[in-house]
Amino acid sequence: MVDLSTAYLGLKLKSPLVVSSSPLTESPETIQRLEEAGAAAVVLPSIFEEQLTLESDALDRDLNRGTESFAESLSYFPEYEDYRQGQDAYLSQIQRAKSACSIPVLASLNGVTARGWVRFAKEIEQAGADALELNTYSLATNASETSAIIEKELVQLVRQVKAATEIPVAVKLSPQYTSIPNLAMELDHAGADALVLFNRFYQPDFDLENLDVSPKLTLSRPEELLLRLHWVAILYGDVHADLAVTGGVHSGQDVLKSVMAGAQVAMTASSLLSRGISHLAAIQADLVRWMEEHEYESIRQMRGSLSRRAVPDPSAFERGNYIKTLSSFTLRQASSQA
């Protein structure tokens, strides 16, 4: 029997199949079903920076309202605990998830600033999370904010969280950075235990009838995996942090490609949202079948075998591939597809 076991964030996993942050990991009952279907770990839905900020701001406003005139009015305000509903609910969610399964449970914080994150990261650790994923979803819309400033703040955030906690910390990145290798190296030096590639940006759509901008969520497609494979294969061997692929993982072959690029784990959610939790078992069965047919004994045996360091022609990951790809697509091919 093939050995699917791997290690991620210092945690021993039975396979590289991890269910990423999504509604599927929200309830203990569903997490149990995911474990039964083959999940080796789960990432809980993110708690957003805005949630923490709103609760903190609401508390500050109420504690200061009217105190300039009536000092005794302080006794009428609700207790601080009343403003921690979102935070406490999330901490409780961690505890219930841990009680419901035997696989590692990773918490997820969605934000980019250090304000309040260090304190809440400590509470997440105390709640029993096995690791913490910093989901750095951010859009640069301020023209005066340079890429250097944005990256410096992110690195500083990771450094502060690592200094305040003992649990492993993963950083989920977007592909929208000018130099991903440089940022990866900086995060590595800051103490990131893993890098998760990549976050998916959800662009709004235009409602022509109401002349409004409306949110639109689309599930990932298998072709989105290519971007992840490209950068994991480039980073493999150059950073000490573990590497994880997320986005576009829909089949056993997608998992195999992710591992061969250099990833410790492959994360999926969209495939399960569209096909059901039982699809996770199908992914694992395809994974095992392919390994047996090709006489692989373990996942570790194939890791990084298609990384930039391992392939005969590293230019496949560089500018040479751009030229070769365009040159190979002739005008005759374009005409035949018309």
C-alpha positions as CSV (number, residue, x, y, z in Angstrom):
1,M,0.0,0.0,0.0
2,V,1.3,3.5,-0.9
3,D,2.2,5.9,1.9
4,L,0.2,9.2,1.5
5,S,1.5,10.7,4.8
6,T,3.1,14.1,4.7
7,A,4.1,16.9,7.1
8,Y,2.8,20.4,7.0
9,L,3.4,23.2,9.5
10,G,5.2,20.7,11.7
11,L,2.0,18.6,11.8
12,K,1.9,14.9,10.8
13,L,-0.9,14.5,8.2
14,K,-2.3,11.2,6.8
15,S,-2.3,12.6,3.3
16,P,-1.7,15.9,1.4
17,L,-5.5,16.5,1.2
18,V,-6.5,19.6,3.1
19,V,-9.9,21.3,2.9
20,S,-9.4,25.0,2.6
21,S,-11.4,27.8,4.3
22,S,-15.0,27.6,3.2
23,P,-18.6,27.1,4.4
24,L,-17.7,23.4,4.4
25,T,-15.5,23.8,7.5
26,E,-18.0,25.9,9.5
27,S,-19.8,23.2,11.5
28,P,-18.4,20.3,13.6
29,E,-20.8,17.9,11.9
30,T,-19.5,18.8,8.4
31,I,-15.9,18.6,9.6
32,Q,-16.6,15.0,10.8
33,R,-17.9,14.1,7.4
34,L,-14.8,15.7,5.7
35,E,-12.5,13.6,8.0
36,E,-14.5,10.4,7.1
37,A,-14.1,11.3,3.4
38,G,-10.4,11.6,3.7
39,A,-9.5,15.1,4.8
40,A,-6.1,15.2,6.5
41,A,-6.7,18.7,8.0
42,V,-9.2,21.5,7.7
43,V,-8.9,25.3,7.6
44,L,-11.8,27.1,9.4
45,P,-13.6,30.0,7.7
46,S,-11.8,33.3,8.2
47,I,-12.7,35.8,10.8
48,F,-12.2,39.2,9.2
49,E,-10.2,42.2,10.5
50,E,-13.3,44.4,9.9
51,Q,-15.3,42.2,12.4
52,L,-12.7,42.8,15.1
53,T,-12.4,46.5,14.3
54,L,-16.2,47.1,14.4
55,E,-16.5,45.4,17.8
56,S,-13.6,47.4,19.2
57,D,-14.9,50.7,17.7
58,A,-18.4,50.1,19.1
59,L,-17.0,49.5,22.5
60,D,-15.0,52.7,22.4
61,R,-17.9,54.8,21.2
62,D,-20.2,53.5,23.9
63,L,-17.7,53.9,26.7
64,N,-17.1,57.5,25.8
65,R,-20.6,58.6,24.9
66,G,-21.8,61.2,27.4
67,T,-18.9,60.9,29.9
68,E,-17.9,64.5,29.4
69,S,-21.2,65.5,31.1
70,F,-22.2,62.6,33.3
71,A,-19.5,60.5,34.7
72,E,-21.9,58.2,36.4
73,S,-23.3,57.2,33.0
74,L,-20.4,54.7,32.7
75,S,-22.4,52.4,34.9
76,Y,-25.2,52.2,32.3
77,F,-23.0,50.7,29.5
78,P,-22.9,47.1,28.6
79,E,-19.9,45.0,29.8
80,Y,-17.0,44.5,27.5
81,E,-17.9,40.9,27.0
82,D,-21.1,42.0,25.1
83,Y,-18.9,43.3,22.3
84,R,-16.9,40.1,21.9
85,Q,-19.7,38.0,20.3
86,G,-17.9,37.6,17.0
87,Q,-14.6,36.9,18.6
88,D,-15.9,34.5,21.2
89,A,-18.1,32.7,18.7
90,Y,-15.0,32.1,16.6
91,L,-13.0,30.8,19.5
92,S,-15.9,28.5,20.4
93,Q,-15.9,27.3,16.8
94,I,-12.3,26.3,17.2
95,Q,-13.0,24.4,20.4
96,R,-16.0,22.6,18.9
97,A,-14.1,21.7,15.7
98,K,-11.3,20.2,17.8
99,S,-13.7,18.1,19.8
100,A,-15.4,16.8,16.7
101,C,-12.4,15.4,14.8
102,S,-9.0,13.9,15.2
103,I,-7.3,15.8,12.3
104,P,-5.6,19.1,12.7
105,V,-7.7,22.3,12.8
106,L,-6.2,25.5,11.4
107,A,-7.7,28.9,12.2
108,S,-7.8,31.6,9.7
109,L,-7.5,35.4,10.1
110,N,-8.3,37.6,7.1
111,G,-6.5,40.9,7.1
112,V,-3.2,42.7,6.6
113,T,-2.6,45.1,9.5
114,A,-1.1,44.3,12.9
115,R,-3.8,46.1,14.9
116,G,-5.5,43.7,17.3
117,W,-4.1,40.6,15.4
118,V,-1.4,39.8,17.9
119,R,-3.8,39.7,20.8
120,F,-6.4,37.7,18.9
121,A,-3.8,35.3,17.6
122,K,-2.9,34.5,21.2
123,E,-6.5,33.8,22.0
124,I,-6.8,31.5,18.9
125,E,-3.7,29.6,20.2
126,Q,-5.3,29.3,23.7
127,A,-8.6,28.0,22.1
128,G,-6.6,25.0,20.8
129,A,-6.1,25.7,17.1
130,D,-3.2,23.5,15.7
131,A,-2.0,26.3,13.5
132,L,-3.0,29.8,12.2
133,E,-3.4,30.8,8.6
134,L,-3.0,34.6,7.9
135,N,-5.2,35.2,4.9
136,T,-3.7,38.3,3.4
137,Y,-6.5,39.4,1.1
138,S,-6.0,43.1,0.3
139,L,-6.5,45.5,-2.6
140,A,-4.1,48.4,-3.1
141,T,-6.4,51.3,-4.2
142,N,-4.4,54.2,-2.6
143,A,-2.0,55.5,-5.2
144,S,0.3,56.9,-2.5
145,E,0.8,53.5,-1.0
146,T,3.8,51.8,-2.6
147,S,4.3,48.1,-3.1
148,A,7.3,48.4,-0.7
149,I,5.1,49.7,2.1
150,I,2.5,47.0,1.6
151,E,5.0,44.2,1.7
152,K,6.9,45.7,4.6
153,E,3.6,45.8,6.6
154,L,2.9,42.2,5.7
155,V,6.3,41.0,6.8
156,Q,6.0,43.0,10.0
157,L,2.6,41.5,10.7
158,V,4.1,38.0,10.4
159,R,7.0,38.8,12.5
160,Q,4.8,40.2,15.3
161,V,2.4,37.2,15.3
162,K,5.3,34.7,15.3
163,A,6.8,36.5,18.3
164,A,3.6,36.4,20.3
165,T,2.5,32.8,19.6
166,E,4.0,29.4,19.6
167,I,1.7,27.7,17.1
168,P,2.8,27.4,13.4
169,V,1.8,30.3,11.1
170,A,1.0,30.0,7.4
171,V,0.7,33.0,5.2
172,K,-1.8,32.9,2.3
173,L,-0.6,35.1,-0.5
174,S,-2.2,36.6,-3.6
175,P,-0.3,36.4,-6.9
176,Q,-0.4,40.2,-7.3
177,Y,3.1,41.0,-6.1
178,T,5.8,42.3,-8.4
179,S,8.5,39.9,-7.0
180,I,6.9,36.8,-5.4
181,P,10.3,35.2,-4.8
182,N,11.6,38.2,-2.9
183,L,8.5,38.5,-0.8
184,A,8.5,34.8,-0.1
185,M,12.1,35.1,1.1
186,E,11.3,38.0,3.4
187,L,8.4,36.1,4.9
188,D,10.6,33.1,5.3
189,H,13.1,35.3,7.3
190,A,10.2,36.7,9.3
191,G,9.4,33.2,10.6
192,A,6.5,32.1,8.4
193,D,6.2,28.3,8.7
194,A,4.3,27.9,5.4
195,L,3.3,29.9,2.3
196,V,-0.1,29.2,0.7
197,L,-0.4,30.0,-3.0
198,F,-2.7,31.6,-3.9
199,N,-5.6,33.6,-2.6
200,R,-8.4,34.2,-5.2
201,F,-9.6,37.8,-5.9
202,Y,-13.4,38.0,-6.2
203,Q,-14.1,40.9,-8.6
204,P,-17.5,42.5,-8.5
205,D,-19.8,42.6,-11.6
206,F,-21.8,45.5,-13.0
207,D,-25.5,45.4,-12.8
208,L,-26.6,47.2,-16.0
209,E,-30.4,47.3,-15.1
210,N,-29.9,48.9,-11.7
211,L,-26.6,50.7,-12.6
212,D,-24.9,49.2,-9.5
213,V,-21.9,47.2,-8.6
214,S,-22.8,43.8,-7.3
215,P,-20.6,41.1,-5.6
216,K,-20.1,37.9,-7.6
217,L,-18.5,34.7,-6.3
218,T,-17.3,32.1,-8.7
219,L,-15.8,28.7,-7.8
220,S,-12.3,27.9,-8.9
221,R,-11.7,26.0,-12.2
222,P,-9.0,23.4,-12.8
223,E,-7.0,25.7,-15.2
224,E,-6.4,28.0,-12.3
225,L,-4.0,25.4,-10.9
226,L,-1.3,26.3,-13.5
227,L,-0.4,29.6,-11.9
228,R,0.0,27.9,-8.5
229,L,2.2,25.1,-9.9
230,H,4.4,27.6,-11.6
231,W,5.3,29.6,-8.5
232,V,5.5,26.6,-6.1
233,A,7.9,25.0,-8.5
234,I,10.0,28.1,-8.5
235,L,10.0,28.6,-4.8
236,Y,10.7,25.0,-3.9
237,G,14.1,24.6,-2.4
238,D,14.7,28.3,-2.0
239,V,12.6,28.9,1.1
240,H,12.5,26.9,4.4
241,A,8.8,27.4,4.8
242,D,6.4,24.7,3.7
243,L,4.5,25.2,0.5
244,A,0.8,24.7,0.0
245,V,-1.3,24.9,-3.2
246,T,-4.8,26.2,-3.1
247,G,-7.1,27.1,-6.0
248,G,-7.8,24.8,-8.9
249,V,-7.3,21.5,-7.1
250,H,-10.2,19.3,-8.4
251,S,-8.7,15.9,-8.9
252,G,-6.2,13.3,-7.9
253,Q,-3.9,14.4,-10.7
254,D,-4.1,18.0,-9.5
255,V,-2.8,16.8,-6.1
256,L,0.0,14.9,-7.8
257,K,1.0,17.9,-9.8
258,S,1.0,20.1,-6.7
259,V,3.3,17.7,-4.8
260,M,5.6,17.2,-7.8
261,A,5.9,21.0,-8.0
262,G,7.1,21.0,-4.4
263,A,4.0,21.4,-2.2
264,Q,3.5,19.6,1.1
265,V,-0.3,19.8,0.8
266,A,-3.0,20.5,-1.8
267,M,-6.0,22.4,-0.6
268,T,-9.5,22.1,-2.1
269,A,-12.9,23.5,-1.5
270,S,-14.6,24.5,-4.8
271,S,-14.5,20.9,-6.0
272,L,-16.4,19.7,-2.9
273,L,-18.8,22.6,-3.0
274,S,-19.8,21.7,-6.6
275,R,-19.6,17.9,-6.4
276,G,-20.2,17.1,-2.7
277,I,-18.0,16.0,0.2
278,S,-17.9,12.4,-1.2
279,H,-15.7,13.8,-4.1
280,L,-12.8,14.0,-1.6
281,A,-12.8,10.2,-1.4
282,A,-12.7,10.0,-5.2
283,I,-9.7,12.4,-5.3
284,Q,-7.8,10.2,-2.8
285,A,-8.8,7.0,-4.7
286,D,-7.4,8.5,-8.0
287,L,-4.3,9.6,-6.2
288,V,-3.6,6.1,-4.8
289,R,-4.5,4.4,-8.2
290,W,-2.0,6.6,-10.1
291,M,0.8,6.0,-7.6
292,E,0.3,2.3,-7.7
293,E,0.2,2.2,-11.5
294,H,3.5,4.2,-11.6
295,E,5.1,2.3,-8.8
296,Y,5.5,5.1,-6.3
297,E,5.7,4.0,-2.7
298,S,5.2,7.3,-1.0
299,I,4.2,11.0,-1.5
300,R,7.6,12.1,-0.2
301,Q,9.2,10.2,-3.0
302,M,7.8,12.5,-5.7
303,R,7.9,15.9,-3.9
304,G,9.7,18.5,-6.0
305,S,10.4,16.1,-8.9
306,L,9.0,18.7,-11.3
307,S,10.3,21.8,-9.6
308,R,12.6,24.3,-11.3
309,R,15.5,22.7,-9.5
310,A,14.7,19.2,-10.8
311,V,13.7,19.6,-14.4
312,P,16.3,19.4,-17.2
313,D,15.4,22.8,-18.6
314,P,14.7,25.4,-16.0
315,S,13.8,27.9,-18.7
316,A,10.3,26.2,-18.7
317,F,9.6,28.5,-15.7
318,E,11.2,31.6,-17.1
319,R,11.0,33.9,-20.1
320,G,12.1,31.2,-22.4
321,N,8.8,29.4,-21.9
322,Y,6.8,32.5,-22.8
323,I,8.6,32.7,-26.2
324,K,8.4,29.0,-26.8
325,T,4.7,28.8,-26.0
326,L,3.8,31.7,-28.3
327,S,6.0,30.4,-31.1
328,S,4.4,27.0,-30.9
329,F,1.0,28.4,-31.6
330,T,1.0,28.9,-35.3
331,L,-1.4,30.8,-37.5
332,R,-2.6,27.5,-39.0
333,Q,-3.5,26.2,-35.5
334,A,-5.4,29.4,-34.8
335,S,-7.3,29.0,-38.1
336,S,-8.2,25.4,-37.4
337,Q,-9.8,26.4,-34.1
338,A,-11.8,29.2,-35.5
